[in-house]
Amino acid sequence: MAMKKHILTFLLLVAGFGVQAQPTGTCGAPTDMADGWTAAKPDDVGLDGARLCDLDAFLKPWPNANIHALVVARRGKLVLEHYRMGKDVRFNAEDRGVVRFTPIEKHDVRSISKSVTELLVGIALAEGRYPALDSAVIDFFPECPMA
């Protein structure tokens, strides 16, 4: 599929208001955390590294968007991680104030999880890597006998 060439997983984790950019220094180069992700340079996976570096400048006109992180993965490789500061209010209404987000900071992502899951299911369906949508869920868990 021609569209397959252009698939880029680009997550903007968004919640609340009031963000300040975190200095990048290395323009969002991922740190190897031995967490299963392989890091790569954008150019190694067919992306323009200079354009990715421009993402932070692109977000500056919207300081109230409260974007906590920019994470870009392509072809199974992590190519950009850029964490920012922002207000964080948890689902249980716990107001954490302004938080400097990091790769290990627990993050209340709420509805974005559903959107990302839907995107990935749609991609898998288009590539024929996902079963028919009318399949029974229990079929995917043979270790769990039906009650």
C-alpha positions as CSV (number, residue, x, y, z in Angstrom):
1,M,0.0,0.0,0.0
2,A,1.3,3.4,-0.9
3,M,-0.1,4.8,2.3
4,K,2.1,2.4,4.3
5,K,5.2,4.4,3.3
6,H,3.7,7.5,5.0
7,I,2.6,6.1,8.3
8,L,4.2,7.9,11.1
9,T,3.2,7.4,14.7
10,F,3.2,10.8,16.2
11,L,1.8,11.2,19.6
12,L,0.9,14.5,21.2
13,L,0.1,13.9,24.9
14,V,-2.3,16.6,25.8
15,A,-4.1,17.7,29.0
16,G,-5.0,20.9,30.8
17,F,-3.4,24.3,30.4
18,G,-0.1,26.3,30.6
19,V,3.0,24.8,29.2
20,Q,6.6,26.0,28.9
21,A,9.1,24.4,26.6
22,Q,11.9,22.3,28.0
23,P,15.3,23.0,26.4
24,T,16.2,20.2,24.0
25,G,19.9,20.5,23.6
26,T,20.1,17.5,21.3
27,C,16.8,18.2,19.6
28,G,14.8,15.4,21.2
29,A,17.3,12.6,20.6
30,P,15.9,9.6,22.6
31,T,17.9,8.3,25.5
32,D,18.5,4.5,25.6
33,M,16.7,3.4,28.6
34,A,16.9,-0.4,28.0
35,D,13.1,-0.4,27.8
36,G,12.7,-2.3,24.5
37,W,12.8,0.7,22.2
38,T,15.6,1.0,19.7
39,A,16.6,4.6,19.2
40,A,17.6,5.8,15.7
41,K,18.4,9.1,14.0
42,P,15.4,10.5,12.0
43,D,17.4,10.4,8.8
44,D,18.0,6.6,9.3
45,V,14.2,5.9,9.1
46,G,13.4,8.3,6.3
47,L,12.5,11.4,8.3
48,D,13.9,14.9,8.0
49,G,15.6,15.5,11.3
50,A,15.7,19.3,10.8
51,R,11.9,19.4,10.4
52,L,11.4,17.3,13.6
53,C,13.6,19.9,15.4
54,D,11.2,22.6,14.3
55,L,8.3,20.9,16.2
56,D,9.0,22.7,19.4
57,A,9.1,26.1,17.6
58,F,5.8,25.1,15.9
59,L,4.2,24.7,19.3
60,K,5.4,28.0,20.8
61,P,2.4,30.1,19.5
62,W,0.1,27.8,21.6
63,P,1.4,28.1,25.1
64,N,-2.0,27.1,26.6
65,A,-2.2,23.9,24.7
66,N,-0.4,22.1,27.5
67,I,1.4,19.5,25.4
68,H,3.4,17.4,27.8
69,A,5.4,15.4,25.3
70,L,6.3,14.8,21.7
71,V,7.2,11.3,20.8
72,V,7.9,10.1,17.3
73,A,8.5,6.5,16.3
74,R,8.9,5.2,12.8
75,R,9.6,1.7,11.4
76,G,9.8,0.4,15.0
77,K,12.5,2.9,16.0
78,L,12.1,5.8,18.5
79,V,13.5,8.9,16.7
80,L,12.3,11.8,18.9
81,E,11.4,12.3,22.5
82,H,10.8,15.8,23.8
83,Y,9.3,16.3,27.2
84,R,7.9,19.6,28.4
85,M,6.5,21.2,31.5
86,G,2.8,21.5,32.1
87,K,-0.1,21.5,34.4
88,D,-1.2,18.0,35.4
89,V,-4.6,17.2,36.9
90,R,-5.2,13.5,37.4
91,F,-8.4,11.7,36.7
92,N,-9.2,11.5,40.4
93,A,-9.0,15.4,40.5
94,E,-5.6,15.4,42.2
95,D,-4.0,18.7,41.0
96,R,-0.3,18.1,40.7
97,G,0.5,21.6,39.6
98,V,3.1,22.2,37.0
99,V,5.2,19.1,36.3
100,R,8.4,18.6,34.4
101,F,7.5,15.5,32.4
102,T,10.1,12.9,31.6
103,P,10.1,9.4,30.0
104,I,9.5,7.8,33.4
105,E,7.0,10.3,34.8
106,K,3.7,8.6,35.2
107,H,1.2,10.4,33.0
108,D,-2.6,10.4,33.1
109,V,-3.4,10.2,29.4
110,R,-7.1,9.4,29.5
111,S,-8.9,9.6,26.1
112,I,-5.7,9.8,24.0
113,S,-5.2,6.1,24.7
114,K,-8.5,5.3,22.9
115,S,-7.5,7.5,19.9
116,V,-4.1,5.9,19.6
117,T,-5.6,2.4,19.9
118,E,-8.1,3.2,17.2
119,L,-5.4,4.5,14.9
120,L,-3.3,1.4,15.4
121,V,-6.3,-1.0,14.8
122,G,-7.1,1.0,11.7
123,I,-3.6,0.6,10.3
124,A,-3.5,-3.1,11.2
125,L,-6.9,-3.6,9.5
126,A,-5.7,-1.8,6.4
127,E,-2.6,-4.0,6.3
128,G,-4.5,-7.2,6.8
129,R,-2.9,-7.8,10.2
130,Y,-6.0,-7.6,12.3
131,P,-9.0,-10.0,12.5
132,A,-12.4,-9.1,11.3
133,L,-14.2,-6.6,13.6
134,D,-17.1,-9.0,14.1
135,S,-14.7,-11.6,15.7
136,A,-15.4,-12.7,19.2
137,V,-12.9,-11.2,21.7
138,I,-12.7,-14.5,23.6
139,D,-11.2,-16.2,20.5
140,F,-8.0,-14.3,21.1
141,F,-7.7,-15.7,24.6
142,P,-7.7,-19.5,24.3
143,E,-6.2,-19.8,27.7
144,C,-9.4,-18.4,29.3
145,P,-12.3,-20.9,29.1
146,M,-15.7,-19.4,28.6
147,A,-17.8,-19.4,31.8
